[in-house]
Amino acid sequence: MNAIATNNNRPGPTSLQKLGWLLRREFWEHRGGFLWAPLIAGGVFLFFTLLGGGTAQVVWNKARLDPGNTTTINGVQIPTSEVRLADILQSASAEDLRQMGEAVNAMTLMTTFWPLVVFGFVAFFYLLGALYDERKDRSVLFWKSLPVSDGLTVWSKLLMALVVAPLLATMVALAVMLAFGAILSGFILFNGGNPFTLYWAHLRPLELLGATFAALPIYLLWALPTAGWLLLCSAWARSKPFLWAVLVPLLAGAVVSWFRLFDGMTEGAGAWFWKNVVGRLLTGTWPGSHLLGYFNAGKSHLLTASEHPFQGAGLASGWHLFAEPQLWIGAAAGIAMVLLAIRLRRWRDEG
């Protein structure tokens, strides 16, 4: 009897435990989009890198076999067949080496582009269908029967899209970055160069890691308006949430532009609305969309705030935006829309 009483009095799972279970559920239901889609995108990029590099190698080999081809190095023409990468590096000036280092880091950072862009599409449509799909297939009735609140359910979907999934996509992007370095090292070695002196010695891994991971907090805050808007449309729309989510901001922007043309509004009003309302509602799920926040009138100093875009607090990470009101106003608007989506999920049904 005492054992039974102990079991009956055992405290239930805490909200934090429930949130962990909900996040696991979201991952296992959507791991194809959040994990495999960035992996496949990175794999496709690496395949075309090999294909493009192989094609360039064939062209270069043909040029070297032609005794009439010459290459100019430091103003001196030498036969292409005698060109060696090590000789080019040895004759380079300090400024040439600095520019080479910048180019190496920029090229390496750009390899993260495709996995993160594909993740942006996945996050957009995940948020758009997060609350609509469960009403459409009636699974919302099952989930509402569980001891999990509407608020905890919606917040778990938001955290999956803006915290957990971006971290996964970033890890995939870093793996692609390393694989790209290995491929490039292979081509350098094949052409008689030393990949450690030509590539890895110029790489700034800590700054690249800093620029990549430091962008995650900015992504969370910058994407909140888009995430809140998509969840709101997902909770509200009875059908075709994509059309509602996209057409309403676009039509609003068109109306503002129309009034600017025919009602004497200033030219900047229309541009401001498209950038700060339409743009923030539709583009936030794509990593790097925070760069749009730099291009404000009178804010050009942000573009030169760092020596190069690879520092952890530089252009790529976007930490300068923490001092900008537009970041916090947009985040507050996003949270307000999330709270409204929670209320709609609580009362919305298809009956």
TORKOL-4160 file (C-alpha; in steps of 0.2 Angstrom, whole numbers, padded with zeros to 4 digits, m for minus):
351
<pt num="1" X="0000" Y="0000" Z="0000"/>
<pt num="2" X="0014" Y="0012" Z="0004"/>
<pt num="3" X="0022" Y="0008" Z="m0013"/>
<pt num="4" X="0006" Y="0012" Z="m0022"/>
<pt num="5" X="0004" Y="0028" Z="m0012"/>
<pt num="6" X="0021" Y="0033" Z="m0017"/>
<pt num="7" X="0018" Y="0030" Z="m0035"/>
<pt num="8" X="0002" Y="0040" Z="m0035"/>
<pt num="9" X="0010" Y="0054" Z="m0027"/>
<pt num="10" X="0025" Y="0055" Z="m0039"/>
<pt num="11" X="0026" Y="0072" Z="m0047"/>
<pt num="12" X="0022" Y="0073" Z="m0065"/>
<pt num="13" X="0035" Y="0079" Z="m0078"/>
<pt num="14" X="0040" Y="0097" Z="m0077"/>
<pt num="15" X="0037" Y="0109" Z="m0091"/>
<pt num="16" X="0055" Y="0108" Z="m0096"/>
<pt num="17" X="0054" Y="0090" Z="m0098"/>
<pt num="18" X="0038" Y="0091" Z="m0108"/>
<pt num="19" X="0047" Y="0104" Z="m0119"/>
<pt num="20" X="0061" Y="0092" Z="m0122"/>
<pt num="21" X="0049" Y="0078" Z="m0127"/>
<pt num="22" X="0040" Y="0090" Z="m0139"/>
<pt num="23" X="0057" Y="0095" Z="m0147"/>
<pt num="24" X="0061" Y="0077" Z="m0149"/>
<pt num="25" X="0045" Y="0074" Z="m0157"/>
<pt num="26" X="0047" Y="0089" Z="m0169"/>
<pt num="27" X="0064" Y="0083" Z="m0174"/>
<pt num="28" X="0059" Y="0065" Z="m0178"/>
<pt num="29" X="0044" Y="0071" Z="m0188"/>
<pt num="30" X="0054" Y="0083" Z="m0198"/>
<pt num="31" X="0072" Y="0077" Z="m0198"/>
<pt num="32" X="0071" Y="0075" Z="m0217"/>
<pt num="33" X="0070" Y="0093" Z="m0219"/>
<pt num="34" X="0080" Y="0099" Z="m0204"/>
<pt num="35" X="0095" Y="0087" Z="m0206"/>
<pt num="36" X="0094" Y="0078" Z="m0223"/>
<pt num="37" X="0090" Y="0093" Z="m0234"/>
<pt num="38" X="0105" Y="0103" Z="m0228"/>
<pt num="39" X="0116" Y="0087" Z="m0230"/>
<pt num="40" X="0110" Y="0084" Z="m0247"/>
<pt num="41" X="0112" Y="0102" Z="m0252"/>
<pt num="42" X="0130" Y="0102" Z="m0245"/>
<pt num="43" X="0133" Y="0085" Z="m0255"/>
<pt num="44" X="0127" Y="0093" Z="m0271"/>
<pt num="45" X="0138" Y="0108" Z="m0269"/>
<pt num="46" X="0153" Y="0097" Z="m0265"/>
<pt num="47" X="0149" Y="0086" Z="m0281"/>
<pt num="48" X="0149" Y="0102" Z="m0292"/>
<pt num="49" X="0165" Y="0108" Z="m0284"/>
<pt num="50" X="0173" Y="0092" Z="m0289"/>
<pt num="51" X="0165" Y="0093" Z="m0306"/>
<pt num="52" X="0171" Y="0111" Z="m0309"/>
<pt num="53" X="0188" Y="0108" Z="m0302"/>
<pt num="54" X="0190" Y="0093" Z="m0313"/>
<pt num="55" X="0185" Y="0102" Z="m0328"/>
<pt num="56" X="0197" Y="0117" Z="m0324"/>
<pt num="57" X="0211" Y="0104" Z="m0321"/>
<pt num="58" X="0208" Y="0096" Z="m0338"/>
<pt num="59" X="0208" Y="0113" Z="m0346"/>
<pt num="60" X="0224" Y="0118" Z="m0337"/>
<pt num="61" X="0233" Y="0102" Z="m0341"/>
<pt num="62" X="0229" Y="0105" Z="m0360"/>
<pt num="63" X="0236" Y="0122" Z="m0358"/>
<pt num="64" X="0252" Y="0116" Z="m0351"/>
<pt num="65" X="0254" Y="0103" Z="m0364"/>
<pt num="66" X="0254" Y="0117" Z="m0378"/>
<pt num="67" X="0272" Y="0123" Z="m0379"/>
<pt num="68" X="0266" Y="0140" Z="m0386"/>
<pt num="69" X="0256" Y="0145" Z="m0371"/>
<pt num="70" X="0264" Y="0157" Z="m0359"/>
<pt num="71" X="0259" Y="0164" Z="m0342"/>
<pt num="72" X="0264" Y="0181" Z="m0335"/>
<pt num="73" X="0271" Y="0181" Z="m0317"/>
<pt num="74" X="0277" Y="0197" Z="m0310"/>
<pt num="75" X="0279" Y="0205" Z="m0327"/>
<pt num="76" X="0289" Y="0190" Z="m0334"/>
<pt num="77" X="0282" Y="0178" Z="m0347"/>
<pt num="78" X="0286" Y="0160" Z="m0344"/>
<pt num="79" X="0280" Y="0144" Z="m0353"/>
<pt num="80" X="0264" Y="0138" Z="m0345"/>
<pt num="81" X="0272" Y="0121" Z="m0343"/>
<pt num="82" X="0285" Y="0128" Z="m0331"/>
<pt num="83" X="0272" Y="0136" Z="m0319"/>
<pt num="84" X="0273" Y="0129" Z="m0302"/>
<pt num="85" X="0261" Y="0135" Z="m0288"/>
<pt num="86" X="0276" Y="0135" Z="m0275"/>
<pt num="87" X="0285" Y="0147" Z="m0286"/>
<pt num="88" X="0270" Y="0159" Z="m0287"/>
<pt num="89" X="0269" Y="0159" Z="m0268"/>
<pt num="90" X="0287" Y="0162" Z="m0266"/>
<pt num="91" X="0288" Y="0177" Z="m0277"/>
<pt num="92" X="0272" Y="0185" Z="m0269"/>
<pt num="93" X="0273" Y="0201" Z="m0260"/>
<pt num="94" X="0266" Y="0203" Z="m0242"/>
<pt num="95" X="0251" Y="0213" Z="m0249"/>
<pt num="96" X="0248" Y="0199" Z="m0261"/>
<pt num="97" X="0249" Y="0186" Z="m0247"/>
<pt num="98" X="0237" Y="0196" Z="m0236"/>
<pt num="99" X="0224" Y="0197" Z="m0251"/>
<pt num="100" X="0226" Y="0179" Z="m0254"/>
<pt num="101" X="0222" Y="0176" Z="m0235"/>
<pt num="102" X="0206" Y="0186" Z="m0236"/>
<pt num="103" X="0201" Y="0177" Z="m0252"/>
<pt num="104" X="0204" Y="0160" Z="m0244"/>
<pt num="105" X="0193" Y="0164" Z="m0229"/>
<pt num="106" X="0180" Y="0172" Z="m0240"/>
<pt num="107" X="0179" Y="0157" Z="m0252"/>
<pt num="108" X="0179" Y="0145" Z="m0237"/>
<pt num="109" X="0165" Y="0155" Z="m0228"/>
<pt num="110" X="0154" Y="0155" Z="m0244"/>
<pt num="111" X="0154" Y="0136" Z="m0244"/>
<pt num="112" X="0141" Y="0137" Z="m0231"/>
<pt num="113" X="0129" Y="0146" Z="m0242"/>
<pt num="114" X="0119" Y="0131" Z="m0250"/>
<pt num="115" X="0115" Y="0121" Z="m0234"/>
<pt num="116" X="0109" Y="0137" Z="m0225"/>
<pt num="117" X="0099" Y="0143" Z="m0240"/>
<pt num="118" X="0090" Y="0126" Z="m0241"/>
<pt num="119" X="0087" Y="0127" Z="m0222"/>
<pt num="120" X="0079" Y="0144" Z="m0224"/>
<pt num="121" X="0066" Y="0136" Z="m0236"/>
<pt num="122" X="0063" Y="0121" Z="m0224"/>
<pt num="123" X="0061" Y="0133" Z="m0209"/>
<pt num="124" X="0049" Y="0144" Z="m0219"/>
<pt num="125" X="0037" Y="0130" Z="m0224"/>
<pt num="126" X="0039" Y="0121" Z="m0207"/>
<pt num="127" X="0033" Y="0136" Z="m0198"/>
<pt num="128" X="0019" Y="0139" Z="m0211"/>
<pt num="129" X="0012" Y="0122" Z="m0209"/>
<pt num="130" X="0016" Y="0119" Z="m0190"/>
<pt num="131" X="m0002" Y="0123" Z="m0184"/>
<pt num="132" X="m0012" Y="0121" Z="m0200"/>
<pt num="133" X="m0006" Y="0104" Z="m0204"/>
<pt num="134" X="m0012" Y="0097" Z="m0187"/>
<pt num="135" X="m0029" Y="0104" Z="m0190"/>
<pt num="136" X="m0030" Y="0098" Z="m0208"/>
<pt num="137" X="m0026" Y="0080" Z="m0203"/>
<pt num="138" X="m0036" Y="0081" Z="m0187"/>
<pt num="139" X="m0020" Y="0076" Z="m0176"/>
<pt num="140" X="m0023" Y="0091" Z="m0166"/>
<pt num="141" X="m0037" Y="0082" Z="m0157"/>
<pt num="142" X="m0024" Y="0069" Z="m0151"/>
<pt num="143" X="m0011" Y="0082" Z="m0146"/>
<pt num="144" X="m0024" Y="0092" Z="m0137"/>
<pt num="145" X="m0029" Y="0076" Z="m0127"/>
<pt num="146" X="m0011" Y="0075" Z="m0119"/>
<pt num="147" X="m0007" Y="0085" Z="m0104"/>
<pt num="148" X="0003" Y="0098" Z="m0114"/>
<pt num="149" X="m0003" Y="0116" Z="m0115"/>
<pt num="150" X="m0005" Y="0125" Z="m0132"/>
<pt num="151" X="0008" Y="0138" Z="m0127"/>
<pt num="152" X="0021" Y="0124" Z="m0124"/>
<pt num="153" X="0017" Y="0116" Z="m0140"/>
<pt num="154" X="0019" Y="0132" Z="m0150"/>
<pt num="155" X="0034" Y="0137" Z="m0141"/>
<pt num="156" X="0042" Y="0120" Z="m0145"/>
<pt num="157" X="0039" Y="0123" Z="m0164"/>
<pt num="158" X="0047" Y="0140" Z="m0163"/>
<pt num="159" X="0062" Y="0134" Z="m0153"/>
<pt num="160" X="0064" Y="0120" Z="m0166"/>
<pt num="161" X="0064" Y="0132" Z="m0181"/>
<pt num="162" X="0074" Y="0146" Z="m0173"/>
<pt num="163" X="0087" Y="0137" Z="m0161"/>
<pt num="164" X="0088" Y="0118" Z="m0163"/>
<pt num="165" X="0087" Y="0117" Z="m0182"/>
<pt num="166" X="0099" Y="0132" Z="m0186"/>
<pt num="167" X="0112" Y="0124" Z="m0175"/>
<pt num="168" X="0110" Y="0108" Z="m0185"/>
<pt num="169" X="0111" Y="0117" Z="m0201"/>
<pt num="170" X="0127" Y="0126" Z="m0195"/>
<pt num="171" X="0135" Y="0110" Z="m0190"/>
<pt num="172" X="0131" Y="0103" Z="m0207"/>
<pt num="173" X="0138" Y="0119" Z="m0215"/>
<pt num="174" X="0154" Y="0117" Z="m0205"/>
<pt num="175" X="0156" Y="0099" Z="m0211"/>
<pt num="176" X="0154" Y="0105" Z="m0229"/>
<pt num="177" X="0167" Y="0119" Z="m0226"/>
<pt num="178" X="0180" Y="0105" Z="m0220"/>
<pt num="179" X="0176" Y="0094" Z="m0235"/>
<pt num="180" X="0178" Y="0109" Z="m0247"/>
<pt num="181" X="0195" Y="0112" Z="m0239"/>
<pt num="182" X="0200" Y="0094" Z="m0241"/>
<pt num="183" X="0195" Y="0094" Z="m0260"/>
<pt num="184" X="0204" Y="0110" Z="m0263"/>
<pt num="185" X="0220" Y="0103" Z="m0254"/>
<pt num="186" X="0219" Y="0088" Z="m0266"/>
<pt num="187" X="0219" Y="0099" Z="m0281"/>
<pt num="188" X="0233" Y="0110" Z="m0274"/>
<pt num="189" X="0243" Y="0094" Z="m0271"/>
<pt num="190" X="0240" Y="0087" Z="m0288"/>
<pt num="191" X="0247" Y="0102" Z="m0296"/>
<pt num="192" X="0263" Y="0102" Z="m0286"/>
<pt num="193" X="0259" Y="0114" Z="m0272"/>
<pt num="194" X="0259" Y="0112" Z="m0253"/>
<pt num="195" X="0241" Y="0114" Z="m0247"/>
<pt num="196" X="0247" Y="0118" Z="m0229"/>
<pt num="197" X="0256" Y="0134" Z="m0236"/>
<pt num="198" X="0244" Y="0138" Z="m0250"/>
<pt num="199" X="0228" Y="0136" Z="m0241"/>
<pt num="200" X="0228" Y="0130" Z="m0222"/>
<pt num="201" X="0241" Y="0142" Z="m0217"/>
<pt num="202" X="0230" Y="0157" Z="m0223"/>
<pt num="203" X="0214" Y="0150" Z="m0215"/>
<pt num="204" X="0208" Y="0158" Z="m0199"/>
<pt num="205" X="0197" Y="0144" Z="m0192"/>
<pt num="206" X="0193" Y="0153" Z="m0175"/>
<pt num="207" X="0187" Y="0168" Z="m0184"/>
<pt num="208" X="0177" Y="0158" Z="m0196"/>
<pt num="209" X="0169" Y="0148" Z="m0182"/>
<pt num="210" X="0166" Y="0164" Z="m0173"/>
<pt num="211" X="0157" Y="0172" Z="m0188"/>
<pt num="212" X="0146" Y="0156" Z="m0190"/>
<pt num="213" X="0141" Y="0153" Z="m0173"/>
<pt num="214" X="0140" Y="0171" Z="m0167"/>
<pt num="215" X="0127" Y="0174" Z="m0180"/>
<pt num="216" X="0115" Y="0162" Z="m0172"/>
<pt num="217" X="0108" Y="0174" Z="m0158"/>
<pt num="218" X="0106" Y="0187" Z="m0172"/>
<pt num="219" X="0096" Y="0174" Z="m0182"/>
<pt num="220" X="0085" Y="0170" Z="m0168"/>
<pt num="221" X="0080" Y="0188" Z="m0165"/>
<pt num="222" X="0080" Y="0194" Z="m0183"/>
<pt num="223" X="0069" Y="0179" Z="m0188"/>
<pt num="224" X="0056" Y="0182" Z="m0175"/>
<pt num="225" X="0044" Y="0193" Z="m0185"/>
<pt num="226" X="0044" Y="0180" Z="m0199"/>
<pt num="227" X="0042" Y="0166" Z="m0188"/>
<pt num="228" X="0028" Y="0174" Z="m0178"/>
<pt num="229" X="0019" Y="0179" Z="m0194"/>
<pt num="230" X="0020" Y="0162" Z="m0202"/>
<pt num="231" X="0014" Y="0154" Z="m0186"/>
<pt num="232" X="0000" Y="0166" Z="m0185"/>
<pt num="233" X="m0006" Y="0162" Z="m0203"/>
<pt num="234" X="m0004" Y="0144" Z="m0199"/>
<pt num="235" X="m0015" Y="0145" Z="m0184"/>
<pt num="236" X="m0028" Y="0156" Z="m0193"/>
<pt num="237" X="m0030" Y="0151" Z="m0211"/>
<pt num="238" X="m0043" Y="0138" Z="m0215"/>
<pt num="239" X="m0035" Y="0134" Z="m0232"/>
<pt num="240" X="m0020" Y="0140" Z="m0242"/>
<pt num="241" X="m0009" Y="0147" Z="m0228"/>
<pt num="242" X="0005" Y="0151" Z="m0240"/>
<pt num="243" X="m0006" Y="0163" Z="m0251"/>
<pt num="244" X="m0011" Y="0172" Z="m0235"/>
<pt num="245" X="0006" Y="0173" Z="m0228"/>
<pt num="246" X="0014" Y="0179" Z="m0244"/>
<pt num="247" X="0000" Y="0189" Z="m0252"/>
<pt num="248" X="m0006" Y="0200" Z="m0237"/>
<pt num="249" X="0012" Y="0208" Z="m0235"/>
<pt num="250" X="0014" Y="0210" Z="m0254"/>
<pt num="251" X="m0003" Y="0218" Z="m0256"/>
<pt num="252" X="0000" Y="0229" Z="m0241"/>
<pt num="253" X="0017" Y="0235" Z="m0249"/>
<pt num="254" X="0008" Y="0238" Z="m0265"/>
<pt num="255" X="m0005" Y="0248" Z="m0257"/>
<pt num="256" X="0008" Y="0259" Z="m0248"/>
<pt num="257" X="0017" Y="0261" Z="m0264"/>
<pt num="258" X="0001" Y="0266" Z="m0273"/>
<pt num="259" X="m0003" Y="0279" Z="m0260"/>
<pt num="260" X="0015" Y="0286" Z="m0262"/>
<pt num="261" X="0012" Y="0288" Z="m0280"/>
<pt num="262" X="m0005" Y="0296" Z="m0279"/>
<pt num="263" X="m0006" Y="0304" Z="m0262"/>
<pt num="264" X="0010" Y="0313" Z="m0261"/>
<pt num="265" X="0019" Y="0302" Z="m0248"/>
<pt num="266" X="0037" Y="0304" Z="m0247"/>
<pt num="267" X="0048" Y="0291" Z="m0258"/>
<pt num="268" X="0056" Y="0285" Z="m0242"/>
<pt num="269" X="0040" Y="0279" Z="m0234"/>
<pt num="270" X="0037" Y="0266" Z="m0247"/>
<pt num="271" X="0054" Y="0259" Z="m0247"/>
<pt num="272" X="0054" Y="0259" Z="m0228"/>
<pt num="273" X="0038" Y="0249" Z="m0228"/>
<pt num="274" X="0044" Y="0236" Z="m0240"/>
<pt num="275" X="0061" Y="0234" Z="m0231"/>
<pt num="276" X="0055" Y="0234" Z="m0213"/>
<pt num="277" X="0038" Y="0226" Z="m0214"/>
<pt num="278" X="0036" Y="0216" Z="m0230"/>
<pt num="279" X="0055" Y="0211" Z="m0229"/>
<pt num="280" X="0055" Y="0207" Z="m0211"/>
<pt num="281" X="0039" Y="0196" Z="m0212"/>
<pt num="282" X="0044" Y="0186" Z="m0227"/>
<pt num="283" X="0063" Y="0184" Z="m0227"/>
<pt num="284" X="0069" Y="0181" Z="m0209"/>
<pt num="285" X="0070" Y="0162" Z="m0210"/>
<pt num="286" X="0085" Y="0163" Z="m0221"/>
<pt num="287" X="0102" Y="0164" Z="m0212"/>
<pt num="288" X="0110" Y="0180" Z="m0217"/>
<pt num="289" X="0095" Y="0190" Z="m0220"/>
<pt num="290" X="0100" Y="0201" Z="m0206"/>
<pt num="291" X="0112" Y="0209" Z="m0217"/>
<pt num="292" X="0098" Y="0219" Z="m0224"/>
<pt num="293" X="0098" Y="0228" Z="m0208"/>
<pt num="294" X="0114" Y="0236" Z="m0212"/>
<pt num="295" X="0108" Y="0245" Z="m0227"/>
<pt num="296" X="0098" Y="0259" Z="m0218"/>
<pt num="297" X="0101" Y="0278" Z="m0222"/>
<pt num="298" X="0115" Y="0285" Z="m0211"/>
<pt num="299" X="0120" Y="0267" Z="m0206"/>
<pt num="300" X="0134" Y="0264" Z="m0218"/>
<pt num="301" X="0147" Y="0265" Z="m0204"/>
<pt num="302" X="0141" Y="0247" Z="m0199"/>
<pt num="303" X="0148" Y="0241" Z="m0215"/>
<pt num="304" X="0166" Y="0246" Z="m0211"/>
<pt num="305" X="0165" Y="0242" Z="m0192"/>
<pt num="306" X="0176" Y="0227" Z="m0194"/>
<pt num="307" X="0192" Y="0225" Z="m0204"/>
<pt num="308" X="0185" Y="0210" Z="m0213"/>
<pt num="309" X="0169" Y="0200" Z="m0212"/>
<pt num="310" X="0176" Y="0185" Z="m0203"/>
<pt num="311" X="0178" Y="0192" Z="m0185"/>
<pt num="312" X="0165" Y="0185" Z="m0173"/>
<pt num="313" X="0158" Y="0202" Z="m0170"/>
<pt num="314" X="0160" Y="0208" Z="m0188"/>
<pt num="315" X="0148" Y="0210" Z="m0203"/>
<pt num="316" X="0144" Y="0191" Z="m0205"/>
<pt num="317" X="0139" Y="0188" Z="m0187"/>
<pt num="318" X="0129" Y="0205" Z="m0186"/>
<pt num="319" X="0131" Y="0209" Z="m0168"/>
<pt num="320" X="0131" Y="0227" Z="m0172"/>
<pt num="321" X="0112" Y="0225" Z="m0174"/>
<pt num="322" X="0110" Y="0223" Z="m0156"/>
<pt num="323" X="0112" Y="0242" Z="m0154"/>
<pt num="324" X="0098" Y="0244" Z="m0168"/>
<pt num="325" X="0080" Y="0248" Z="m0163"/>
<pt num="326" X="0073" Y="0239" Z="m0178"/>
<pt num="327" X="0080" Y="0222" Z="m0171"/>
<pt num="328" X="0071" Y="0223" Z="m0155"/>
<pt num="329" X="0055" Y="0231" Z="m0162"/>
<pt num="330" X="0054" Y="0217" Z="m0174"/>
<pt num="331" X="0057" Y="0204" Z="m0161"/>
<pt num="332" X="0043" Y="0211" Z="m0150"/>
<pt num="333" X="0031" Y="0211" Z="m0164"/>
<pt num="334" X="0036" Y="0193" Z="m0168"/>
<pt num="335" X="0033" Y="0187" Z="m0150"/>
<pt num="336" X="0016" Y="0196" Z="m0150"/>
<pt num="337" X="0011" Y="0186" Z="m0166"/>
<pt num="338" X="0017" Y="0170" Z="m0157"/>
<pt num="339" X="0006" Y="0174" Z="m0142"/>
<pt num="340" X="m0009" Y="0177" Z="m0154"/>
<pt num="341" X="m0005" Y="0161" Z="m0163"/>
<pt num="342" X="m0006" Y="0152" Z="m0146"/>
<pt num="343" X="m0023" Y="0159" Z="m0143"/>
<pt num="344" X="m0029" Y="0154" Z="m0160"/>
<pt num="345" X="m0023" Y="0137" Z="m0158"/>
<pt num="346" X="m0033" Y="0136" Z="m0141"/>
<pt num="347" X="m0049" Y="0140" Z="m0149"/>
<pt num="348" X="m0048" Y="0136" Z="m0168"/>
<pt num="349" X="m0056" Y="0121" Z="m0175"/>
<pt num="350" X="m0061" Y="0115" Z="m0192"/>
<pt num="351" X="m0080" Y="0113" Z="m0187"/>
